[in-house]
């Protein structure tokens, strides 16, 4: 029987770097950039839409606004976080966008972009979807679901972000 060292940090390979028309991406969970390069044209647009959704957030308690934009069955949807005084009634931006898409009959989540109020260049764990959102995403995830995280803008105005294969973000998701 083998034992797992619970103090060991899960190692991830270094990110691949990808640049295209005013955008710079760090890519996680991909063997090469060709796997998503053909789809990358819409990534900047999705992040900009997530930023616009973030502006409409209702976050009077945490003051941490989040916006999400996604493609589900080829159609664009967006959502924002909506806080509630009871906290348990709070809706995350990712789940709001997914629920809106599902309400129109969509079921296949292809790409989701998330934009938060975290400072440009902040750690990824300040910008990734929460565990509950990840599990909801997994319910509708296509096998090649891509998650985009807004990293802000660089000093030269270039859009910065991460491109993450969903399996790298939630490798052991719950399934029935």
C-alpha positions as CSV (number, residue, x, y, z in Angstrom):
1,X,0.0,0.0,0.0
2,X,1.3,3.5,-0.8
3,X,0.7,6.6,1.1
4,X,0.2,10.1,-0.1
5,X,2.4,12.8,1.5
6,X,-0.3,15.3,2.5
7,X,2.2,18.0,3.0
8,X,3.5,17.8,-0.6
9,X,2.5,20.6,-2.9
10,X,0.9,19.4,-6.1
11,X,3.3,20.4,-8.9
12,X,2.1,21.9,-12.1
13,X,4.2,22.2,-15.2
14,X,5.3,25.8,-16.0
15,X,2.8,27.7,-18.0
16,X,3.1,28.0,-21.8
17,X,3.2,31.6,-23.0
18,X,1.1,32.8,-25.9
19,X,0.7,36.3,-27.4
20,X,-1.7,37.6,-30.0
21,X,-2.9,41.0,-31.1
22,X,-2.5,43.0,-27.8
23,X,-3.0,40.1,-25.5
24,X,-0.6,38.0,-23.4
25,X,-1.7,34.7,-21.9
26,X,-0.1,32.2,-19.5
27,X,-1.6,28.8,-20.4
28,X,-2.1,25.9,-17.9
29,X,-3.0,22.3,-18.6
30,X,-2.0,22.3,-22.3
31,X,0.7,20.3,-24.0
32,X,1.1,23.0,-26.7
33,X,-0.5,26.3,-27.7
34,X,-1.8,24.8,-30.9
35,X,-4.6,23.1,-28.8
36,X,-6.3,26.4,-28.3
37,X,-4.6,28.9,-30.7
38,X,-7.4,28.6,-33.3
39,X,-9.9,29.6,-30.7
40,X,-8.0,32.4,-29.1
41,X,-9.4,35.1,-31.2
42,X,-12.6,35.3,-29.1
43,X,-10.7,35.2,-25.7
44,X,-10.1,38.9,-25.5
45,X,-13.7,39.7,-26.4
46,X,-15.0,37.4,-23.7
47,X,-12.7,38.9,-21.1
48,X,-13.8,42.4,-22.1
49,X,-17.5,41.3,-21.8
50,X,-16.7,39.8,-18.3
51,X,-15.2,43.2,-17.3
52,X,-18.4,45.0,-18.5
53,X,-20.5,42.5,-16.5
54,X,-18.4,43.1,-13.4
55,X,-19.3,46.8,-13.6
56,X,-22.9,45.8,-12.8
57,X,-22.1,43.7,-9.8
58,X,-24.1,44.1,-6.6
59,X,-21.4,43.8,-3.9
60,X,-22.3,46.1,-1.0
61,X,-20.8,43.8,1.6
62,X,-17.6,42.4,0.2
63,X,-16.9,45.2,-2.2
64,X,-15.4,42.5,-4.5
65,X,-17.1,42.7,-7.9
66,X,-17.0,39.8,-10.3
67,X,-18.2,39.4,-13.8
68,X,-18.3,36.4,-16.1
69,X,-18.9,35.9,-19.8
70,X,-19.3,32.5,-21.4
71,X,-20.0,30.6,-24.6
72,X,-22.6,27.9,-24.2
73,X,-23.7,26.0,-27.4
74,X,-22.0,28.8,-29.3
75,X,-24.0,31.6,-27.7
76,X,-22.7,34.4,-25.5
77,X,-24.1,34.9,-22.0
78,X,-22.9,37.0,-19.1
79,X,-23.5,37.3,-15.3
80,X,-22.4,39.2,-12.3
81,X,-22.2,38.5,-8.6
82,X,-25.2,39.5,-6.6
83,X,-24.6,39.6,-2.8
84,X,-27.2,39.2,-0.1
85,X,-27.3,40.2,3.5
86,X,-27.8,36.6,4.5
87,X,-24.5,35.7,2.6
88,X,-26.0,32.2,1.8
89,X,-28.3,33.9,-0.7
90,X,-25.3,35.4,-2.6
91,X,-25.0,34.4,-6.3
92,X,-21.6,34.2,-8.0
93,X,-21.1,35.7,-11.4
94,X,-20.2,32.3,-13.0
95,X,-23.3,30.6,-11.7
96,X,-25.5,33.5,-12.7
97,X,-24.2,33.4,-16.3
98,X,-24.6,29.6,-16.4
99,X,-28.1,29.7,-15.1
100,X,-29.1,32.3,-17.6
101,X,-27.8,30.1,-20.4
102,X,-29.5,27.0,-19.1
103,X,-32.7,28.9,-18.8
104,X,-32.6,29.4,-22.6
105,X,-32.0,25.7,-23.2
106,X,-28.2,25.7,-23.5
107,X,-26.2,22.8,-22.0
108,X,-22.7,22.7,-23.4
109,X,-20.2,25.1,-21.7
110,X,-17.3,25.7,-24.0
111,X,-15.4,28.8,-22.7
112,X,-15.9,30.9,-19.6
113,X,-14.1,34.2,-18.7
114,X,-13.9,35.6,-15.2
115,X,-13.0,39.2,-14.2
116,X,-12.6,40.3,-10.6
117,X,-11.6,43.4,-8.7
118,X,-8.3,41.8,-7.8
119,X,-5.4,44.0,-8.7
120,X,-3.6,43.4,-12.0
121,X,-0.9,40.8,-11.5
122,X,-2.4,39.4,-8.4
123,X,-2.2,35.8,-7.5
124,X,-4.4,33.4,-9.5
125,X,-6.2,32.2,-6.4
126,X,-7.6,35.7,-6.0
127,X,-9.2,35.4,-9.5
128,X,-10.3,31.8,-10.0
129,X,-13.9,30.6,-9.6
130,X,-14.9,29.3,-6.2
131,X,-15.3,25.5,-5.6
132,X,-19.1,25.7,-5.9
133,X,-18.8,27.5,-9.2
134,X,-16.3,24.9,-10.4
135,X,-18.6,22.1,-9.6
136,X,-21.5,23.8,-11.4
137,X,-19.3,24.4,-14.4
138,X,-18.4,20.7,-14.4
139,X,-22.1,19.8,-14.8
140,X,-22.1,21.5,-18.2
141,X,-18.5,21.4,-19.2
142,X,-17.5,20.1,-22.7
143,X,-14.5,17.9,-22.7
144,X,-12.3,20.8,-23.7
145,X,-13.8,23.5,-21.6
146,X,-11.4,26.5,-21.3
147,X,-11.4,28.9,-18.3
148,X,-10.1,32.5,-18.9
149,X,-8.9,34.6,-15.9
150,X,-8.6,38.3,-16.2
151,X,-5.1,39.4,-15.2
152,X,-5.7,43.1,-15.9
153,X,-3.7,45.2,-18.4
154,X,0.0,45.6,-18.7
155,X,1.7,48.9,-18.7
156,X,1.7,48.9,-22.5
157,X,-2.1,48.4,-22.5
158,X,-1.9,44.7,-23.4
159,X,-4.6,42.5,-22.0
160,X,-3.1,39.9,-19.5
161,X,-4.7,36.7,-18.4
162,X,-4.5,33.0,-17.9
163,X,-6.0,30.3,-20.1
164,X,-6.7,27.1,-18.1
165,X,-7.9,23.8,-19.3
166,X,-10.8,23.0,-16.9
167,X,-9.4,19.6,-16.0
168,X,-6.4,21.4,-14.6
169,X,-8.6,23.7,-12.5
170,X,-10.8,20.8,-11.1
171,X,-9.0,17.5,-11.7
172,X,-11.1,15.3,-9.4
173,X,-14.5,16.7,-9.7
174,X,-17.6,15.0,-8.3
175,X,-19.5,12.9,-10.8
176,X,-22.5,10.6,-10.6
